[in-house]
Amino acid sequence: MRDGIMDFAIRPMRVEDLSQVAEIERQAFPTTWPPTPFRRELGNNLARYLVAWSPSAKGVPPSLRGDEQSTSDSWFQRLTDSVLSLFGAAPERLEPETHGLVVGYVATWFVLDEAHIISIAVRESLRRLGLGELLMMAAVELSMARRAQRVTLEARVSNLAAHALYEKYGFARVGLRKRYYSDNNEDALIMTADGILSPAYQAKFQALVEAYHQRRGHAMRILA
Ligand SMILES: CC(C)(COP(=O)(O)OP(=O)(O)OC[C@H]1O[C@@H](n2cnc3c(N)ncnc32)[C@H](O)[C@@H]1OP(=O)(O)O)[C@@H](O)C(=O)NCCC(=O)NCCS
C-alpha cells in the first residue's frame, strides 16, 4: 500500500481467520450479541465473506495490530469460548504470525438480482488507511461478477464515516427503517447503489478503482 504501512490483499474468509474476525466484530459492533456465527455462515450458499489481510503480521507494531493477544486467554474469553463451543461456534485461536493478520471483513448476501452488504468492518487501529474502501471495492466487484443489478445496505443514521464511504461508491439514501437497532432504538438509513452493471456506474467505479490504485498502490483481490 503506497499510503499505508504494509501490503494488504482481499481473499475469501477461511476457518483459520475466525478468531481474528470475531475480534474485529467485537471492536466494530460491541453491542452485537450473540456474535455472528461466522463458522456456520461460511457454509451459507447465499453469502460470501471476504477478508482484507496481510500475509505477515511481523513488523506491524502491536499498537497498530490492535488485536487482543494479551487478553485472548483471559477468564472472560475462555468463558465466552466455552459458551460458544456449546453451540459449535467457538472460534479457532490461531496466531497472526503464522496465519497472517486479518484487518477487516465484508459480508454480502445475494438474493435474486440484489446484493446486500450485511456487515463491513476494519480493525479499529487500522482505520482511515483505505482498508474499508478496499473491502467495499471487492464487495461491489463480487456483486458485479454475480450479475447483481444493485447493492443495498443499512447503516445507523449516526454512522457518518460509513455514510461517507458508501456515498463515495455511489450509494444513495433511499429510505429509513425506524428503530432498526434494538440496542438504542436508532433508525437505519437504507442506502443503495442501483444499476451497478450500467455503463455509467461501471465508468464511475473504474475511476474510483484507478484513483485507489494511484493513491494506495495495487491490492490483490481474490473474490472466490
Ligand atoms: C466504516 C469503516 C469500515 C471504514 O473503514 P476505513 O478503513 O476507516 O475507511 P477508509 O480509510 O477506507 O475510507 C474510505 C472512505 O470512507 C470515508 N470515511 C472513512 N472513515 C471516515 C471518517 N472517520 N470520517 C469521514 N469519512 C470517512 C471517506 O469517504 C473515505 O474516503 P477518503 O479516504 O477519500 O476520505 C470503519 O470506520 C469501521 O470499521 N467502522 C466500524 C464498523 C462500521 O461502522 N461498519 C459499517 C456498518 S454500516
The ligand as an SDF file (V2000), in Angstrom:
LIG
                    3D

 48 50  0  0  0  0  0  0  0  0999 V2000
  -16.7910    2.2810    8.1910 C   0  0  0  0  0  0  0  0  0  0  0  0
  -15.3930    1.6430    8.1770 C   0  0  0  0  0  0  0  0  0  0  0  0
  -15.4970    0.2050    7.6530 C   0  0  0  0  0  0  0  0  0  0  0  0
  -14.4740    2.4770    7.2330 C   0  0  0  0  0  0  0  0  0  0  0  0
  -13.2220    1.8140    7.1400 O   0  0  0  0  0  0  0  0  0  0  0  0
  -11.8490    2.6350    6.9710 P   0  0  0  0  0  0  0  0  0  0  0  0
  -10.8080    1.6440    6.6220 O   0  0  0  0  0  0  0  0  0  0  0  0
  -11.5790    3.5020    8.1320 O   0  0  0  0  0  0  0  0  0  0  0  0
  -12.2050    3.5780    5.7230 O   0  0  0  0  0  0  0  0  0  0  0  0
  -11.1920    4.0670    4.5790 P   0  0  0  0  0  0  0  0  0  0  0  0
   -9.9350    4.5530    5.1810 O   0  0  0  0  0  0  0  0  0  0  0  0
  -11.0880    3.0270    3.5410 O   0  0  0  0  0  0  0  0  0  0  0  0
  -12.0060    5.3090    3.9990 O   0  0  0  0  0  0  0  0  0  0  0  0
  -12.7170    5.2190    2.7690 C   0  0  0  0  0  0  0  0  0  0  0  0
  -13.6870    6.3780    2.6920 C   0  0  0  0  0  0  0  0  0  0  0  0
  -14.6560    6.2630    3.7500 O   0  0  0  0  0  0  0  0  0  0  0  0
  -14.9610    7.5590    4.2700 C   0  0  0  0  0  0  0  0  0  0  0  0
  -14.5490    7.5960    5.6670 N   0  0  0  0  0  0  0  0  0  0  0  0
  -13.9840    6.6020    6.3820 C   0  0  0  0  0  0  0  0  0  0  0  0
  -13.8240    6.9560    7.6610 N   0  0  0  0  0  0  0  0  0  0  0  0
  -14.3020    8.2200    7.7570 C   0  0  0  0  0  0  0  0  0  0  0  0
  -14.4290    9.1250    8.8360 C   0  0  0  0  0  0  0  0  0  0  0  0
  -14.0000    8.8080   10.0700 N   0  0  0  0  0  0  0  0  0  0  0  0
  -14.9840   10.3280    8.6010 N   0  0  0  0  0  0  0  0  0  0  0  0
  -15.4000   10.6660    7.3650 C   0  0  0  0  0  0  0  0  0  0  0  0
  -15.3060    9.8460    6.2770 N   0  0  0  0  0  0  0  0  0  0  0  0
  -14.7640    8.6290    6.4940 C   0  0  0  0  0  0  0  0  0  0  0  0
  -14.2270    8.5580    3.4030 C   0  0  0  0  0  0  0  0  0  0  0  0
  -15.0600    8.8780    2.3200 O   0  0  0  0  0  0  0  0  0  0  0  0
  -13.0530    7.7190    2.8970 C   0  0  0  0  0  0  0  0  0  0  0  0
  -12.5610    8.1650    1.6550 O   0  0  0  0  0  0  0  0  0  0  0  0
  -11.2970    9.1830    1.6330 P   0  0  0  0  0  0  0  0  0  0  0  0
  -10.1320    8.4030    2.1780 O   0  0  0  0  0  0  0  0  0  0  0  0
  -11.1580    9.5060    0.1810 O   0  0  0  0  0  0  0  0  0  0  0  0
  -11.6780   10.3410    2.5270 O   0  0  0  0  0  0  0  0  0  0  0  0
  -14.7390    1.6930    9.5960 C   0  0  0  0  0  0  0  0  0  0  0  0
  -14.8750    3.0100   10.1200 O   0  0  0  0  0  0  0  0  0  0  0  0
  -15.3410    0.7040   10.5900 C   0  0  0  0  0  0  0  0  0  0  0  0
  -14.9340   -0.4760   10.6400 O   0  0  0  0  0  0  0  0  0  0  0  0
  -16.2880    1.1750   11.4180 N   0  0  0  0  0  0  0  0  0  0  0  0
  -16.9140    0.3050   12.4390 C   0  0  0  0  0  0  0  0  0  0  0  0
  -17.8680   -0.6770   11.7930 C   0  0  0  0  0  0  0  0  0  0  0  0
  -18.9450    0.0410   10.9990 C   0  0  0  0  0  0  0  0  0  0  0  0
  -19.4830    1.0540   11.4210 O   0  0  0  0  0  0  0  0  0  0  0  0
  -19.2650   -0.5490    9.8370 N   0  0  0  0  0  0  0  0  0  0  0  0
  -20.3140   -0.0190    8.9770 C   0  0  0  0  0  0  0  0  0  0  0  0
  -21.6210   -0.5420    9.4330 C   0  0  0  0  0  0  0  0  0  0  0  0
  -22.9400    0.0910    8.4190 S   0  0  0  0  0  0  0  0  0  0  0  0
  1  2  1  0
  2  3  1  0
  2  4  1  0
  2 36  1  0
  4  5  1  0
  5  6  1  0
  6  7  2  0
  6  8  1  0
  6  9  1  0
  9 10  1  0
 10 11  2  0
 10 12  1  0
 10 13  1  0
 13 14  1  0
 14 15  1  0
 15 16  1  0
 15 30  1  0
 16 17  1  0
 17 18  1  0
 17 28  1  0
 18 19  1  0
 18 27  1  0
 19 20  2  0
 20 21  1  0
 21 22  1  0
 21 27  2  0
 22 23  1  0
 22 24  2  0
 24 25  1  0
 25 26  2  0
 26 27  1  0
 28 29  1  0
 28 30  1  0
 30 31  1  0
 31 32  1  0
 32 33  2  0
 32 34  1  0
 32 35  1  0
 36 37  1  0
 36 38  1  0
 38 39  2  0
 38 40  1  0
 40 41  1  0
 41 42  1  0
 42 43  1  0
 43 44  2  0
 43 45  1  0
 45 46  1  0
 46 47  1  0
 47 48  1  0
M  END
$$$$
